Amino acid sequence: MNARSTFADFSAAPDRVEASQRRGSRDSVFIAAQVRALGREQAVRLRNLSEDGAMIEGQINLVPGQRITVNVRNKGWVDGQVAWVRPNRCGIIFAAPIDPRQARTPV
């Protein structure tokens, strides 16, 4: 299944997205990042990262299906959509694949 074509499916079944919609492996990371949503920018941490998405952590108020932009280290602003939400964490699927190795490279 093409992860980028499933944006509409996230709000209907956010719990399924976590496990069954992932295509690639995710690496555990602890990287400072920023999120832009609804005209606001907020500091967060990337907790895992893959070419198709990430889990972010922070005091953020997002909802499944919401479109956001994430500033990924060494990559810049990446468009995405909220796949699932838990207290202080959420899953993001990127609109286009990224190379997660770039974010892990020291600045």
N, C-alpha and C positions, 0 to 999 in steps of 0.2 A: 504494500500500500504506500502510495506517495504521501509522506507526512504533510507536505505543504498543501495538498488538495483537501485536507480534512479539517480545515479551520471551522467550518460550520458544525462539525460533529462534536466539538469540545463542550459546548454548553449543554448538550443533551446528555453526555455521559462522561463527566470529568474523571471519575474514578477509573474507568476503563483506559483512558488515555495514558495514564501513568505506566501501566504495564504492557498493554498490548499494542499501542501505537508507536512505540520506539522502534527505530530501524537500526541505529548504530549503537555502539557501546558508548558509555558515558564515563568520563574520568572524574574522580573526586578532585576538587580544587578548592582553594580559599583565596579568591581574588576580588579586590574592591572593584565595584562597577557603579554605574548610575542607570536609573530607569526614568524615562519620560512617559507620562500618561496623563491625559486630560489637561495638558498645559502645565503640568508640574514636573519637577525633576527631583529625584530623591536618591540618596546613597543606599546601596545594597551590597551584598556579597554574592558572588557566584559560588555555589557549593558543588555543583557538578556541571559538566560541559561536554557537548558532543557537536558534531557538525550540524545537527538538526535542531538543537535546543539546549536549554539549561534549566537548572533549578536555582532560583534566587532566594535569598534570605534577607529579611529586614522588616521593619515596621511599615508595611505597605498595605494599602487598601485597594486590591484589584479583584476583578471578577472573571470567571471563565468566559472566554470569548472576546475579552477586551483586547484591543490592539494597542501595543506599546512599542517603545524603542529602547534598546539596551545598549549602553556604551561599553563595549567589550575591549579590554586592554589590547593594544597593538592592532586592533581591527577597526575601531570606530563605532559609530552608531549603526545598530542592526535592527531592522524591523522584525517584529514578532507578534505573537498572540498568546494570551494566557490560556493554558490548557487545563490547569487544575489549581486549586487554592487550598492551603492548610494554614493553621495559625503561624504567622511569621514566615511562611514559605509559599512559593508557587512555582509551577512548571511553565516554561515558555517554549514555544516552538517557533523557530526562525522562519521567516518568509523565504529565505534562500540559504543554502548550506554555507557554512564558514569552515575555515581550517582551525580547529581548536588548538592546534600546536602553537599558533601565533599568540594566543592569549596566555599560554604558559611560558612563553619566552620572556625573560626578565627585560625590563625597560632600560 
